[in-house]
């Protein structure tokens, strides 16, 4: 594997609210980080500790995102690919190869390879998964303060029973994805 291989992953495809956030990480082979794994399998505290270590020791890392308006305009798959492309394009030094979690790759400025379940198999993809999740979760906690009552800090925008009930009671906020079924159904009533 090339020394400038980036792992790429995104989080936030399923939520009803907020952006989709991607990360690209080029790990330093001389400074391995123990415990890298799929962010969903780690505790919040462990993810945050690993994120700090990744940011401190990686050769390069960057975040990319697609906003709610882009998700609604493009669709969630295309918005996810756009966020991943933005993360890879922001890397300095640039990646020579990108390993992308999942079964498809965005158009990138370097060769790319899709790796199904890559966040659990490839350290640099696991690192990207962790950075993206920590960044998005922190943003959802901030958005919870701007849009109180929805419980965003708790469920991070995912379609929990409490979130759907809050949507029915409070209506659709500016950070809700209008193209997603439960939100669209409320707007159509």
URQUIKA-V50201 format. One record per backbone hydrogen bond with DSSP energy under -0.5 kcal/mol. NH is the residue of the N-H (numbers start at 1). CO is the residue of the C=O. Records with the same first field share a line. If there is no record, write none. Layout:
# URQUIKA-V50201
NH = CO / CO
This chain:
# URQUIKA-V50201
5 = 2
6 = 4 / 97
7 = 25
8 = 99
9 = 23
11 = 21
16 = 157
17 = 157
18 = 175
20 = 66
21 = 11
22 = 64
23 = 9
24 = 62
25 = 7
26 = 60
27 = 5 / 25
29 = 27
31 = 28
34 = 32
36 = 33
41 = 38
42 = 39
47 = 43
48 = 44
49 = 45
50 = 46
51 = 47
52 = 48
53 = 49
54 = 50
55 = 51
56 = 52
57 = 53
58 = 54
59 = 26
60 = 26
62 = 24
64 = 22
66 = 20
71 = 67
72 = 68
73 = 69
74 = 70
75 = 70 / 71
79 = 75
80 = 76
81 = 77
82 = 78
83 = 79
84 = 80
85 = 81
86 = 82
87 = 83
88 = 84
89 = 85
90 = 86
91 = 88
96 = 4
97 = 4
98 = 111
99 = 6
100 = 98 / 113
101 = 8
102 = 115
108 = 106
111 = 96
113 = 98
115 = 100
118 = 115
120 = 117
121 = 117
122 = 118
125 = 122
126 = 122
127 = 123
128 = 124
129 = 125
130 = 126
131 = 127
132 = 128
133 = 129
134 = 130
135 = 131
136 = 132
137 = 133
138 = 134
139 = 135
140 = 136
141 = 137
142 = 138
143 = 139
144 = 140
145 = 141 / 142
146 = 142
147 = 143
150 = 147
154 = 151
155 = 151
156 = 152
158 = 155
160 = 158
164 = 160
165 = 161
166 = 162
167 = 163
168 = 164
169 = 165
170 = 166
171 = 167
176 = 173
177 = 16
178 = 176
180 = 177
183 = 180
184 = 180
185 = 181
186 = 182
187 = 183
188 = 184
189 = 185 / 186
